Amino acid sequence: MIVQTSCTIFGVNLLSGLENFTPTSPYVYKIALYNANANLNNSTTAYSAVNEVTGTGYTAGGQVLTPVTLSSDTVNNTAFVSFNNVTWSPANFTTRGALIYNSTTGAAVFVLNFGSDKTPNSTFTVTFPTANSTNAIIRIT
C-alpha cells in the first residue's frame, strides 16, 4: 500500500541538520518509482529497490530532482521546497507511486501516491505542484 505523506524520518533528519535543499547542498535528491505492491508510508525510512518499477526507460534508483526551489512566505508563515517536473522517455512500465529520497544518505523524504496504476507507453512525467506556500510538495509551517 502506498500512502501519500511525508516520512517521519525526514522530520527527524531535518531537525538534526541532516537535510539541505539549497543549491549548494552536498546532498542529491532523487525520485524512485514503485509498483502497487510497494509498502510506502510515513514510517518509510530509506530508499529500497523492493517493488521498484522495472521496464523500458526506467533505471533503478530513479532520477535526480533538480533544480530545487527553496523559499518562504512570511504572510503564511511557511517555508517550502519544490522540484522541476521529472520525465521518463521512453517509458514502458507500470507505476503506482514514488519515493522522494536523499540519495546521498538513502533517507526517505516524501511518498507520492498516483491514485491508480499508471502505464505509459512512451512518456511518463511526474508533475510537481506550483512552488508556493499553499501548493509546494513539501511545506513547513
SERO-4910 file (N, C-alpha, C, O; in steps of 0.05 Angstrom, whole numbers):
BEGIN
 pado doro    nc1    nc2    nc3   cac1   cac2   cac3    cc1    cc2    cc3    oc1    oc2    oc3
  Met    A     17    -24      0      0      0      0     18     25      0     38     26     15
  Ile    A     11     44    -16     25     69    -18      8     92     -7    -14     97    -18
  Val    A     17    105     14      2    127     26     18    153     22     41    155     29
  Gln    A      5    172     10     18    198      4     23    213     31      3    219     45
  Thr    A     48    218     37     54    231     63     84    238     64    100    229     48
  Ser    A     90    255     82    119    260     88    128    237    106    112    225    121
  Cys    A    153    231    105    164    209    121    174    220    148    187    241    149
  Thr    A    167    206    170    175    215    196    205    219    199    214    238    212
  Ile    A    220    201    187    250    204    188    259    230    176    280    240    184
  Phe    A    244    240    156    252    266    144    251    288    165    269    304    166
  Gly    A    230    289    181    228    309    202    251    306    222    262    327    230
  Val    A    257    282    230    279    278    249    305    287    236    321    301    249
  Asn    A    310    280    211    335    288    197    336    318    194    358    330    196
  Leu    A    314    330    188    313    359    184    320    373    210    337    392    210
  Leu    A    309    364    232    315    377    258    343    370    267    354    384    284
  Ser    A    355    349    256    382    342    263    403    354    245    427    350    248
  Gly    A    394    370    225    412    383    207    423    364    185    444    369    173
  Leu    A    408    342    180    417    323    160    404    325    133    407    308    116
  Glu    A    388    346    129    376    351    103    383    380     95    385    397    112
  Asn    A    387    385     69    394    411     59    386    413     30    396    399     13
  Phe    A    366    430     24    356    433     -3    367    457    -18    358    463    -40
  Thr    A    386    471     -7    398    494    -20    413    485    -45    422    463    -47
  Pro    A    416    504    -65    431    497    -89    460    488    -84    471    473   -101
  Thr    A    472    496    -63    499    488    -57    501    464    -38    522    457    -28
  Ser    A    478    452    -33    477    429    -15    495    406    -24    498    401    -48
  Pro    A    507    392     -5    523    368    -13    505    344    -18    515    323    -27
  Tyr    A    479    347    -14    460    324    -17    447    325    -45    442    346    -56
  Val    A    442    301    -55    428    298    -80    402    284    -74    401    264    -61
  Tyr    A    380    296    -84    353    284    -80    344    271   -106    349    281   -128
  Lys    A    331    248   -103    321    233   -125    292    225   -121    281    226    -99
  Ile    A    280    216   -143    253    205   -142    254    177   -155    262    174   -178
  Ala    A    244    157   -140    243    130   -150    214    122   -152    197    129   -136
  Leu    A    208    107   -173    180     98   -178    176     69   -168    194     53   -168
  Tyr    A    151     64   -159    144     38   -147    118     28   -158    101     43   -167
  Asn    A    115      1   -157     90    -12   -166     71    -13   -142     78     -6   -119
  Ala    A     47    -23   -147     26    -24   -127     32    -43   -104     18    -41    -83
  Asn    A     51    -60   -106     58    -78    -84     76    -65    -63     81    -77    -42
  Ala    A     86    -42    -69    104    -28    -50     89    -20    -25     65    -14    -25
  Asn    A    103    -21     -3     93    -12     23    107     13     31    128     12     45
  Leu    A     96     36     22    108     62     28     89     79     44     66     81     36
  Asn    A     98     90     66     81    107     83     99    124    100    123    127     96
  Asn    A     87    137    121    102    155    138    125    141    153    143    155    162
  Ser    A    123    115    156    144    101    171    167     91    152    186     78    162
  Thr    A    165     97    126    187     90    108    211    106    116    210    131    119
  Thr    A    234     92    120    258    106    129    279    110    108    295    129    110
  Ala    A    279     93     87    300     95     67    292     84     40    272     69     38
  Tyr    A    306     92     20    303     81     -7    308     51     -6    325     41      8
  Ser    A    291     36    -21    295      8    -24    287      0    -53    269     13    -64
  Ala    A    300    -20    -63    293    -29    -90    270    -49    -90    261    -57   -112
  Val    A    260    -56    -67    238    -75    -65    213    -63    -77    204    -41    -69
  Asn    A    201    -76    -97    177    -67   -111    181    -41   -127    162    -27   -134
  Glu    A    206    -35   -133    212    -12   -150    205    -20   -179    207    -44   -186
  Val    A    197     -1   -195    189     -5   -222    212    -17   -238    236    -11   -234
  Thr    A    205    -34   -257    225    -43   -277    211    -40   -304    187    -42   -307
  Gly    A    227    -36   -325    216    -33   -351    232    -14   -368    252     -3   -359
  Thr    A    224    -12   -393    238      5   -412    238     34   -403    218     45   -397
  Gly    A    262     46   -403    265     74   -396    269     80   -367    274    103   -359
  Tyr    A    267     60   -350    270     64   -321    295     52   -311    301     28   -317
  Thr    A    310     67   -295    335     57   -283    331     56   -253    321     75   -241
  Ala    A    339     34   -240    336     31   -211    348     56   -197    369     65   -205
  Gly    A    334     65   -177    343     89   -162    329    114   -171    329    134   -157
  Gly    A    317    113   -195    302    136   -205    319    158   -217    341    153   -227
  Gln    A    308    182   -216    321    205   -228    328    227   -207    314    229   -187
  Val    A    348    242   -213    355    265   -196    334    287   -199    325    293   -221
  Leu    A    328    299   -176    309    322   -176    325    347   -176    339    354   -156
  Thr    A    324    362   -198    339    388   -200    324    406   -218    309    396   -235
  Pro    A    327    432   -217    337    445   -193    316    445   -171    292    440   -176
  Val    A    324    452   -147    305    453   -124    298    482   -120    316    499   -120
  Thr    A    273    488   -115    264    515   -108    259    515    -78    242    500    -68
  Leu    A    274    531    -64    272    534    -35    264    563    -29    278    581    -37
  Ser    A    242    567    -14    233    594     -9    216    595     16    212    574     29
  Ser    A    206    619     22    188    622     45    167    643     39    171    660     21
  Asp    A    146    643     55    125    662     53    119    672     81    107    657     97
  Thr    A    127    696     88    124    706    115     95    711    122     87    710    146
  Val    A     78    717    102     50    722    107     36    697    117     20    697    136
  Asn    A     42    674    104     31    649    112     49    633    131     42    610    138
  Asn    A     71    645    139     89    632    158     97    604    149     96    585    165
  Thr    A    105    601    123    110    575    112    136    576     96    141    594     80
  Ala    A    153    556    101    176    551     84    169    528     66    154    510     74
  Phe    A    180    528     42    172    507     23    194    500      4    212    516     -1
  Val    A    192    476     -7    211    467    -26    196    453    -49    176    439    -43
  Ser    A    205    456    -73    192    442    -95    214    435   -116    237    444   -114
  Phe    A    206    419   -135    224    409   -155    213    413   -182    189    416   -186
  Asn    A    230    413   -202    221    413   -230    209    386   -236    216    365   -224
  Asn    A    190    385   -255    178    360   -264    200    341   -274    221    350   -283
  Val    A    194    316   -272    213    295   -280    199    278   -301    176    270   -298
  Thr    A    214    272   -323    202    257   -345    220    233   -352    244    235   -353
  Trp    A    206    210   -356    219    186   -366    210    182   -395    186    181   -400
  Ser    A    229    181   -413    222    177   -441    246    163   -455    268    175   -455
  Pro    A    242    140   -465    217    125   -468    208    115   -440    224    114   -421
  Ala    A    183    107   -438    173     97   -413    153     74   -420    131     79   -431
  Asn    A    160     51   -412    142     28   -415    144     11   -389    159     -8   -388
  Phe    A    127     18   -370    127      6   -344    100     13   -330     85     29   -341
  Thr    A     95      1   -307     71      7   -292     80     17   -264     95      4   -251
  Thr    A     70     41   -256     77     52   -231     52     61   -216     32     69   -228
  Arg    A     53     60   -189     31     68   -172     38     92   -155     21    107   -146
  Gly    A     64     95   -150     73    117   -132    103    121   -134    116    109   -150
  Ala    A    113    138   -117    141    145   -118    151    152    -90    136    158    -72
  Leu    A    177    151    -87    191    160    -63    211    181    -70    229    177    -87
  Ile    A    209    204    -57    230    224    -58    249    218    -35    240    214    -13
  Tyr    A    274    217    -42    294    210    -21    320    224    -25    327    233    -47
  Asn    A    335    225     -4    362    236     -4    381    214    -13    387    196      2
  Ser    A    390    216    -38    406    193    -49    434    193    -37    448    173    -40
  Thr    A    442    214    -25    469    215    -12    469    198     13    488    184     19
  Thr    A    447    200     28    445    185     54    426    161     51    427    143     68
  Gly    A    409    161     31    389    140     28    363    145     43    344    130     40
  Ala    A    362    166     59    339    172     76    314    181     60    316    197     41
  Ala    A    291    170     68    265    177     56    257    205     63    263    215     85
  Val    A    243    218     44    233    245     49    203    246     46    189    255     65
  Phe    A    192    237     23    164    241     18    154    218      0    168    210    -19
  Val    A    130    209      5    117    188    -12     95    200    -28     79    216    -18
  Leu    A     95    194    -54     74    203    -72     56    179    -80     67    157    -85
  Asn    A     30    182    -80     12    162    -89     -2    173   -114    -15    194   -112
  Phe    A      0    159   -136    -12    169   -161    -42    164   -164    -54    172   -183
  Gly    A    -54    150   -144    -82    145   -143    -91    120   -158   -112    109   -151
  Ser    A    -77    112   -177    -82     87   -192    -57     80   -207    -38     96   -209
  Asp    A    -56     56   -218    -34     47   -234    -32     65   -259    -52     70   -272
  Lys    A     -8     73   -265     -3     88   -289     16     72   -307     37     63   -299
  Thr    A      7     67   -332     22     50   -351     26     66   -376     11     63   -395
  Pro    A     47     82   -377     53     97   -402     65     79   -423     76     58   -417
  Asn    A     61     87   -448     74     71   -469     94     87   -485    105     78   -505
  Ser    A     99    112   -476    120    128   -490    134    147   -470    159    148   -469
  Thr    A    119    163   -455    130    183   -437    114    183   -411     90    180   -411
  Phe    A    129    186   -389    116    188   -362    128    212   -348    153    214   -346
  Thr    A    111    230   -339    120    254   -325    108    256   -297     83    253   -295
  Val    A    124    261   -277    114    269   -251    114    299   -250    135    312   -252
  Thr    A     90    310   -248     86    339   -248     83    348   -219     64    341   -206
  Phe    A    102    365   -211    101    375   -183     83    400   -182     81    415   -202
  Pro    A     70    404   -159     53    428   -157     69    454   -157     93    454   -154
  Thr    A     55    476   -160     66    502   -160     83    507   -135     75    499   -113
  Ala    A    106    519   -139    124    524   -116    115    549   -101    125    571   -107
  Asn    A     96    546    -83     88    568    -66     79    557    -39     79    532    -35
  Ser    A     72    574    -20     67    566      7     41    549     11     38    537     32
  Thr    A     24    549     -9     -1    533     -7     -1    508    -24    -19    491    -21
  Asn    A     18    506    -42     17    483    -61     42    466    -62     41    443    -70
  Ala    A     65    477    -55     91    462    -58     89    435    -46     75    430    -27
  Ile    A    105    416    -57    104    388    -49    112    385    -20    101    368     -5
  Ile    A    131    401    -10    140    400     18    137    428     30    149    447     21
  Arg    A    120    429     50    115    455     64    118    451     94    109    431    105
  Ile    A    130    471    106    134    470    135    122    497    146    131    518    139
  Thr    A    103    494    164     90    518    176     96    519    206     87    538    219
***
